[in-house]
Amino acid sequence: MNSIAVIGGGASGLAAAISAASRGARVTVYESGARVGRKILATGNGRCNMTNRNASAEHYHGADVDFVRGAQEKFWVEDTLGFFLSLGVMTKTESDGRVYPYSDRASSVLDALRLKLDTLGVRVVTNYEVKSVKRKNNRFLIVPYRGESETADVVIVATGGRAAPDLGSKGGGYNILKGLGHTVTDTRPSLVQLKTETETVRKLKGIRITAEASIDGASEYGEILFTDYGLSGIAIFSLTAYLDKQKTVSLDVMSGTDKEELTSMLTKRAHLMSDVPIESYFTGMLDKRVGQALLKSAGITPLSRPSHTLTETEITRLADVMKKWEFKIEGTMSWNNAQTTKGGAVTREFDKDTMESKIVKGLYAAGEVLDIDGDCGGYNLQWAWSSGCLAGRNAALREENHK
Ligand SMILES: Cc1cc2nc3c(=O)[nH]c(=O)nc-3n(C[C@H](O)[C@H](O)[C@H](O)COP(=O)(O)OP(=O)(O)OC[C@H]3O[C@@H](n4cnc5c(N)ncnc54)[C@H](O)[C@@H]3O)c2cc1C
């Protein structure tokens, strides 16, 4: 009987293995770690934000986002929920369409996937890090760093990207695909904290505010955390999915209030706080240190004079800064802090309807190893399940046709 090798036992690899084995294929999963699915356990703060009811191509990024449409048409959110229901995983939908297991535990998702692998008789080989895959006599030779090479008729590369290397994905899949003639773009961390100039943020370390964060082309409303290296928090995390070559990130600390309203509000406040020194002008309205940092960024000095001395020009400058508080971007935090990878294997070299390589017949790729990354909110796992199930299904069908 012909065989399918799935390289990588993460979300996409396990979905691919189950999908292929359900169609009668003989499947082996090769996993570099001691256990499969370690990253799944870490997702959604241990709750696993499995998918998002609002998933559509607009929530994805990559050189050719249209590639996602193949999966969107053939195996998308409802199919994914049906897939998990067939494994016994009940789900619930929370705000913004985020879907979680009913149990609130990522381990429920992994346990169900592992149970199904067992039931289907999928062979799982752990501590087996694949170094390369070679074409040999119409078959594939799977070469590990340590141990014996094995052969397969069909290979699915589901090795993930470079994000969170401690959980197994170190970018090894890119070399495997390059060795088979595929092209891989530059990669960088996404859904990660931003490094910025530190003069202002360092003094605000540990303070959380709710604001709208923007870079050229996108904005996200939510929690912002000031740190000693830059900015963190859910809004910043989400924003980095859109990060390209932008040089600044800005915060609107009064989103929902336009500049005119804000200016009038600040003018009234100058009278209200009349004899209070400017350094306490924001007391009762904003965190004290945040208020002082805003005054400083607006160039208002000295802070010891009474609030009623604030001039019209100073108030206008303050309103400007509050609506657009700019921080120079110096980069992102490292792969260890990132949830996903921007860039990867070039998608135009794969068939979007089947995930099969257009260069090497019988080779498939799925998940984060491809140049597709999603927004924060369940979109990345959705891509992993969809592309994995499509690859597994088509790999099995291919085998059927060759029997
Ligand atoms: C902390 C954290 C939280 C996250 N939370 C969410 C969330 O709630 N919702 C969401 O949608 N997304 C979330 N993500 C992103 C999501 O987990 C990933 O995009 C998704 O798991 C990618 O699946 P994958 O199968 O492509 O890769 P991975 O899950 O990375 O799996 C790849 C597997 O391949 C193995 N491997 C790698 N190289 C080799 C090799 N050479 N040989 C053999 N095996 C190899 C690895 O050990 C790993 O097990 C989160 C990510 C992180 C880091």
The ligand as an SDF file (V2000), in Angstrom:
LIG
                    3D

 53 58  0  0  0  0  0  0  0  0999 V2000
    1.8640   31.4520   22.1570 C   0  0  0  0  0  0  0  0  0  0  0  0
    1.0340   31.3080   20.8990 C   0  0  0  0  0  0  0  0  0  0  0  0
   -0.3400   31.4670   20.9620 C   0  0  0  0  0  0  0  0  0  0  0  0
   -1.1090   31.3590   19.7970 C   0  0  0  0  0  0  0  0  0  0  0  0
   -2.4630   31.4650   19.9130 N   0  0  0  0  0  0  0  0  0  0  0  0
   -3.2240   31.3240   18.7930 C   0  0  0  0  0  0  0  0  0  0  0  0
   -4.6380   31.3200   18.8950 C   0  0  0  0  0  0  0  0  0  0  0  0
   -5.2200   31.3380   19.9960 O   0  0  0  0  0  0  0  0  0  0  0  0
   -5.3360   31.2400   17.7330 N   0  0  0  0  0  0  0  0  0  0  0  0
   -4.7460   31.1460   16.5040 C   0  0  0  0  0  0  0  0  0  0  0  0
   -5.4290   31.0760   15.4900 O   0  0  0  0  0  0  0  0  0  0  0  0
   -3.4010   31.0740   16.3950 N   0  0  0  0  0  0  0  0  0  0  0  0
   -2.6350   31.1420   17.5060 C   0  0  0  0  0  0  0  0  0  0  0  0
   -1.2790   31.0610   17.4040 N   0  0  0  0  0  0  0  0  0  0  0  0
   -0.6920   30.7830   16.0700 C   0  0  0  0  0  0  0  0  0  0  0  0
   -0.9020   29.3000   15.7090 C   0  0  0  0  0  0  0  0  0  0  0  0
   -0.6440   28.5030   16.8440 O   0  0  0  0  0  0  0  0  0  0  0  0
    0.0070   28.8590   14.5500 C   0  0  0  0  0  0  0  0  0  0  0  0
   -0.1400   29.7270   13.4550 O   0  0  0  0  0  0  0  0  0  0  0  0
   -0.3200   27.4220   14.1280 C   0  0  0  0  0  0  0  0  0  0  0  0
   -0.1190   26.5430   15.2320 O   0  0  0  0  0  0  0  0  0  0  0  0
    0.5570   26.9870   12.9640 C   0  0  0  0  0  0  0  0  0  0  0  0
    0.3370   25.6170   12.7450 O   0  0  0  0  0  0  0  0  0  0  0  0
    1.4090   24.7680   11.9070 P   0  0  0  0  0  0  0  0  0  0  0  0
    0.9360   23.3580   11.9500 O   0  0  0  0  0  0  0  0  0  0  0  0
    1.6150   25.3750   10.5850 O   0  0  0  0  0  0  0  0  0  0  0  0
    2.7730   24.9240   12.6680 O   0  0  0  0  0  0  0  0  0  0  0  0
    3.1720   24.5130   14.1770 P   0  0  0  0  0  0  0  0  0  0  0  0
    1.9760   24.5250   15.0440 O   0  0  0  0  0  0  0  0  0  0  0  0
    4.3080   25.3730   14.5120 O   0  0  0  0  0  0  0  0  0  0  0  0
    3.6270   22.9960   14.0520 O   0  0  0  0  0  0  0  0  0  0  0  0
    4.7770   22.6170   13.3520 C   0  0  0  0  0  0  0  0  0  0  0  0
    5.2580   21.2970   13.9390 C   0  0  0  0  0  0  0  0  0  0  0  0
    6.3070   20.7910   13.1120 O   0  0  0  0  0  0  0  0  0  0  0  0
    7.3610   20.3310   13.9310 C   0  0  0  0  0  0  0  0  0  0  0  0
    8.5930   20.4510   13.1300 N   0  0  0  0  0  0  0  0  0  0  0  0
    9.2140   21.5820   12.7340 C   0  0  0  0  0  0  0  0  0  0  0  0
   10.2790   21.2960   11.9610 N   0  0  0  0  0  0  0  0  0  0  0  0
   10.3220   19.9530   11.8630 C   0  0  0  0  0  0  0  0  0  0  0  0
   11.1990   19.0420   11.2050 C   0  0  0  0  0  0  0  0  0  0  0  0
   12.2360   19.4710   10.4750 N   0  0  0  0  0  0  0  0  0  0  0  0
   10.9710   17.7090   11.3130 N   0  0  0  0  0  0  0  0  0  0  0  0
    9.9110   17.2350   12.0480 C   0  0  0  0  0  0  0  0  0  0  0  0
    9.0520   18.0570   12.6990 N   0  0  0  0  0  0  0  0  0  0  0  0
    9.2520   19.3990   12.6060 C   0  0  0  0  0  0  0  0  0  0  0  0
    7.3270   21.2460   15.1450 C   0  0  0  0  0  0  0  0  0  0  0  0
    7.9440   20.6550   16.2720 O   0  0  0  0  0  0  0  0  0  0  0  0
    5.8340   21.4610   15.3270 C   0  0  0  0  0  0  0  0  0  0  0  0
    5.2600   20.4880   16.1690 O   0  0  0  0  0  0  0  0  0  0  0  0
   -0.4820   31.1230   18.5450 C   0  0  0  0  0  0  0  0  0  0  0  0
    0.8950   30.9650   18.4950 C   0  0  0  0  0  0  0  0  0  0  0  0
    1.6550   31.0520   19.6430 C   0  0  0  0  0  0  0  0  0  0  0  0
    3.1400   30.8720   19.5740 C   0  0  0  0  0  0  0  0  0  0  0  0
  1  2  1  0
  2  3  1  0
  2 52  2  0
  3  4  2  0
  4  5  1  0
  4 50  1  0
  5  6  2  0
  6  7  1  0
  6 13  1  0
  7  8  2  0
  7  9  1  0
  9 10  1  0
 10 11  2  0
 10 12  1  0
 12 13  2  0
 13 14  1  0
 14 15  1  0
 14 50  1  0
 15 16  1  0
 16 17  1  0
 16 18  1  0
 18 19  1  0
 18 20  1  0
 20 21  1  0
 20 22  1  0
 22 23  1  0
 23 24  1  0
 24 25  2  0
 24 26  1  0
 24 27  1  0
 27 28  1  0
 28 29  2  0
 28 30  1  0
 28 31  1  0
 31 32  1  0
 32 33  1  0
 33 34  1  0
 33 48  1  0
 34 35  1  0
 35 36  1  0
 35 46  1  0
 36 37  1  0
 36 45  1  0
 37 38  2  0
 38 39  1  0
 39 40  1  0
 39 45  2  0
 40 41  1  0
 40 42  2  0
 42 43  1  0
 43 44  2  0
 44 45  1  0
 46 47  1  0
 46 48  1  0
 48 49  1  0
 50 51  2  0
 51 52  1  0
 52 53  1  0
M  END
$$$$
